[in-house]
Amino acid sequence: MVGKLLMRGLLVGLLAGIVAFGIAYLFGEPPLSEAILFEEQMAALEVPDPHAVEEEAPVSRTTQATTGLLTGTVILSMGLGGMFAIVFAFAHGRLGHLGVPQSSALLAALCFVTVSLVPWLKYPANPPASTFDDTVAYRTQLYFLMLALSIAASAGSLMLRRKLLPQHGAWRASVIAVICYLVAVGLVLGAMPAVNETPEAFPADVFWDFRIASLGIMFVIWAVIGLAFGIAAERLFPGRPAARGGILTA
């Protein structure tokens, strides 16, 4: 069962990657190109180093914006689709009396909020020339720490909901769990250090268009995965109710 779900997750991830490529090409590439142009203009104003050797880019900009972008979105989406299938195998039957499509859509929404939205609120993606090159490692560490804390808070809230179910019922237990998650995430967002490196001359519209596009791409990926996976996986459960202990324990 898990193997069949994993295969469907990978195929759904492939579909999500193709759709995300279209969104990224239409909405992500324009601000990215403008940011690269700004970077080139700033570099032209600097005093050239007479001993510097200009190196050609290993991959052309056209390739980056087409086949490179497609490859990146497909690999990312297939990885997320595979992980989603494994998480679904554990979570299905633990999310209440929901069918496969409903469980898949709800789980994808939770994944979007936990994995994409919350880390983005603190450390959104930045276009070229808007940050310093020597802080890449530091910013990457902060992002993954924020991601890990968001996942931990989400897992803790789900465990809390499960403990509260017998006494408070599904609705009240869910509300309490969501409130606890929001409080925990709010405290983490306030405690994590901020990163403000964008030059004053950097175009604000390019900056925000790129950030919104990056979040929109992730939203599309999770939406396609959640909806398409629910349709594909439903065929594995013909007329069969969700197992209360989850597929992995059935």
C-alpha positions as CSV (number, residue, x, y, z in Angstrom):
1,M,0.0,0.0,0.0
2,V,2.7,2.5,1.0
3,G,4.7,1.7,-2.2
4,K,1.6,2.4,-4.4
5,L,1.0,5.7,-2.5
6,L,4.6,6.7,-3.0
7,M,4.4,6.0,-6.7
8,R,1.3,8.2,-6.9
9,G,3.0,10.9,-4.9
10,L,5.9,11.0,-7.3
11,L,3.7,11.2,-10.3
12,V,1.5,13.9,-8.7
13,G,4.7,15.7,-7.8
14,L,5.7,15.6,-11.5
15,L,2.4,17.1,-12.5
16,A,2.8,19.8,-9.8
17,G,6.3,20.6,-11.0
18,I,5.1,21.1,-14.6
19,V,2.3,23.4,-13.5
20,A,4.7,25.3,-11.1
21,F,7.1,25.8,-13.9
22,G,4.5,27.7,-15.8
23,I,3.7,29.9,-12.8
24,A,7.4,30.5,-12.1
25,Y,8.1,31.3,-15.8
26,L,5.2,33.8,-16.0
27,F,5.4,35.5,-12.6
28,G,8.8,34.6,-11.2
29,E,11.1,35.2,-14.1
30,P,10.2,38.9,-14.8
31,P,11.2,40.2,-11.3
32,L,14.2,37.8,-11.4
33,S,15.4,39.3,-14.7
34,E,15.0,42.8,-13.4
35,A,17.0,41.9,-10.2
36,I,19.8,40.6,-12.4
37,L,19.7,43.7,-14.5
38,F,20.0,45.8,-11.3
39,E,22.9,43.7,-10.2
40,E,24.7,44.2,-13.5
41,Q,24.1,48.0,-13.3
42,M,25.6,48.1,-9.8
43,A,28.5,46.1,-10.9
44,A,29.1,48.5,-13.8
45,L,29.4,51.4,-11.3
46,E,32.2,49.7,-9.3
47,V,35.8,50.4,-10.1
48,P,37.1,47.4,-12.1
49,D,39.9,45.3,-10.8
50,P,42.7,45.3,-13.5
51,H,43.8,41.8,-12.3
52,A,40.3,40.3,-12.3
53,V,39.6,37.6,-14.9
54,E,36.0,37.7,-16.2
55,E,34.5,34.2,-16.3
56,E,31.6,33.2,-18.5
57,A,28.5,31.8,-16.8
58,P,28.5,28.0,-16.9
59,V,24.8,28.1,-17.9
60,S,23.2,30.8,-20.0
61,R,20.4,32.9,-18.7
62,T,18.1,31.5,-21.4
63,T,18.8,27.9,-20.2
64,Q,18.3,28.9,-16.6
65,A,14.9,30.4,-17.3
66,T,13.7,27.4,-19.3
67,T,15.1,23.9,-18.9
68,G,17.0,24.8,-15.7
69,L,13.8,26.2,-14.1
70,L,11.7,23.3,-15.3
71,T,14.3,20.8,-13.9
72,G,14.4,22.5,-10.6
73,T,10.7,22.8,-10.1
74,V,10.1,19.2,-11.2
75,I,12.8,17.8,-8.8
76,L,11.4,19.9,-5.9
77,S,7.8,18.9,-6.6
78,M,8.5,15.2,-7.0
79,G,10.5,15.2,-3.7
80,L,7.6,17.0,-1.9
81,G,5.1,14.6,-3.6
82,G,7.0,11.6,-2.4
83,M,7.3,12.9,1.2
84,F,3.6,13.9,1.1
85,A,2.6,10.3,0.2
86,I,4.6,8.9,3.1
87,V,3.0,11.5,5.5
88,F,-0.4,10.7,4.1
89,A,0.1,7.0,4.8
90,F,0.7,7.8,8.4
91,A,-2.0,10.6,8.8
92,H,-4.9,9.1,6.9
93,G,-7.5,7.9,9.4
94,R,-6.0,10.2,12.1
95,L,-7.7,13.4,10.7
96,G,-11.2,12.5,11.6
97,H,-13.9,10.8,9.5
98,L,-12.7,12.2,6.2
99,G,-12.4,10.5,2.8
100,V,-9.2,10.2,0.9
101,P,-9.7,13.4,-1.2
102,Q,-10.7,15.4,1.8
103,S,-7.8,14.1,3.9
104,S,-5.3,14.8,1.1
105,A,-6.6,18.4,0.6
106,L,-6.5,19.1,4.4
107,L,-3.0,17.5,4.7
108,A,-1.7,19.6,1.8
109,A,-3.1,22.7,3.4
110,L,-1.3,21.9,6.6
111,C,1.9,21.2,4.8
112,F,1.7,24.5,2.9
113,V,1.2,26.5,6.1
114,T,3.8,24.6,8.1
115,V,6.5,24.0,5.5
116,S,6.1,27.0,3.2
117,L,4.0,29.9,4.6
118,V,5.4,30.2,8.2
119,P,9.1,30.1,7.2
120,W,8.3,32.5,4.4
121,L,6.8,35.0,6.8
122,K,10.2,35.3,8.6
123,Y,12.7,34.5,5.8
124,P,11.1,34.9,2.4
125,A,13.0,34.3,-0.8
126,N,15.1,37.2,-2.0
127,P,16.1,38.0,-5.6
128,P,19.7,38.6,-6.6
129,A,21.5,41.8,-5.5
130,S,19.0,42.2,-2.5
131,T,21.3,40.4,0.0
132,F,25.0,39.9,0.7
133,D,26.7,36.9,-0.8
134,D,28.8,36.2,2.3
135,T,25.6,35.7,4.5
136,V,24.1,32.9,2.4
137,A,25.1,30.2,4.8
138,Y,23.9,32.1,7.8
139,R,20.5,32.9,6.2
140,T,20.2,29.3,5.1
141,Q,20.7,28.1,8.6
142,L,18.1,30.5,10.0
143,Y,15.6,29.4,7.4
144,F,16.0,25.7,8.1
145,L,15.9,26.3,11.8
146,M,12.6,28.2,11.3
147,L,11.3,25.3,9.2
148,A,12.2,22.8,11.8
149,L,10.6,24.8,14.6
150,S,7.4,25.2,12.5
151,I,7.2,21.5,11.9
152,A,7.8,20.7,15.6
153,A,5.1,23.2,16.6
154,S,2.7,21.6,14.0
155,A,3.5,18.1,15.3
156,G,3.0,19.2,18.8
157,S,-0.4,20.8,18.1
158,L,-1.6,17.6,16.3
159,M,-0.6,15.5,19.3
160,L,-2.4,18.0,21.6
161,R,-5.5,17.8,19.4
162,R,-5.5,14.0,19.6
163,K,-5.2,14.1,23.4
164,L,-8.1,16.5,23.7
165,L,-10.4,14.7,21.4
166,P,-12.1,12.4,24.0
167,Q,-12.9,15.2,26.4
168,H,-13.6,18.2,24.1
169,G,-14.6,16.7,20.8
170,A,-13.2,17.2,17.3
171,W,-14.2,20.9,16.8
172,R,-13.0,22.3,20.2
173,A,-9.9,20.1,20.2
174,S,-9.0,21.4,16.7
175,V,-9.5,25.1,17.7
176,I,-7.4,24.7,20.8
177,A,-4.6,23.0,18.8
178,V,-4.7,25.7,16.1
179,I,-4.5,28.5,18.7
180,C,-1.6,26.8,20.4
181,Y,0.2,26.4,17.1
182,L,-0.3,30.1,16.2
183,V,0.9,31.2,19.7
184,A,4.0,29.0,19.4
185,V,4.8,30.2,15.9
186,G,4.2,33.8,16.9
187,L,6.7,33.5,19.7
188,V,9.3,31.8,17.4
189,L,8.8,34.5,14.7
190,G,9.4,37.2,17.3
191,A,12.4,35.4,18.8
192,M,14.3,34.5,15.5
193,P,16.7,37.2,14.3
194,A,15.7,39.4,11.4
195,V,17.8,39.7,8.2
196,N,17.7,43.2,6.6
197,E,20.3,43.5,3.9
198,T,18.4,45.0,1.0
199,P,20.1,48.1,-0.5
200,E,18.0,51.2,-0.4
201,A,18.4,51.6,-4.2
202,F,16.9,48.2,-4.9
203,P,13.5,48.5,-6.6
204,A,10.8,47.7,-4.1
205,D,8.3,46.4,-6.6
206,V,10.9,43.9,-7.9
207,F,11.6,42.9,-4.4
208,W,8.0,42.1,-3.4
209,D,7.0,40.7,-6.8
210,F,9.7,38.1,-6.5
211,R,8.7,37.2,-2.9
212,I,5.0,36.9,-3.8
213,A,5.9,34.8,-6.8
214,S,8.0,32.5,-4.7
215,L,5.2,31.9,-2.3
216,G,2.7,31.6,-5.1
217,I,4.8,28.8,-6.7
218,M,4.8,26.9,-3.4
219,F,1.0,27.4,-3.0
220,V,0.5,26.0,-6.5
221,I,2.7,23.0,-5.8
222,W,0.9,22.0,-2.6
223,A,-2.5,22.7,-4.1
224,V,-1.9,20.4,-7.1
225,I,-0.4,17.7,-4.9
226,G,-3.3,17.9,-2.4
227,L,-6.0,17.8,-5.1
228,A,-4.4,15.4,-7.6
229,F,-3.1,13.0,-4.9
230,G,-6.6,12.7,-3.4
231,I,-8.0,11.7,-6.8
232,A,-5.2,9.3,-7.6
233,A,-5.1,7.6,-4.1
234,E,-8.9,7.3,-3.8
235,R,-8.8,4.4,-6.2
236,L,-6.8,2.4,-3.7
237,F,-9.7,2.5,-1.2
238,P,-12.8,1.5,-3.1
239,G,-15.7,1.6,-0.7
240,R,-13.3,1.4,2.2
241,P,-13.5,3.8,5.2
242,A,-10.4,5.4,6.6
243,A,-8.6,3.3,9.1
244,R,-8.5,5.0,12.5
245,G,-4.9,4.0,13.2
246,G,-3.6,5.2,9.8
247,I,-2.5,3.1,6.9
248,L,0.9,2.2,8.3
249,T,-0.7,0.5,11.3
250,A,-3.6,-1.1,9.5
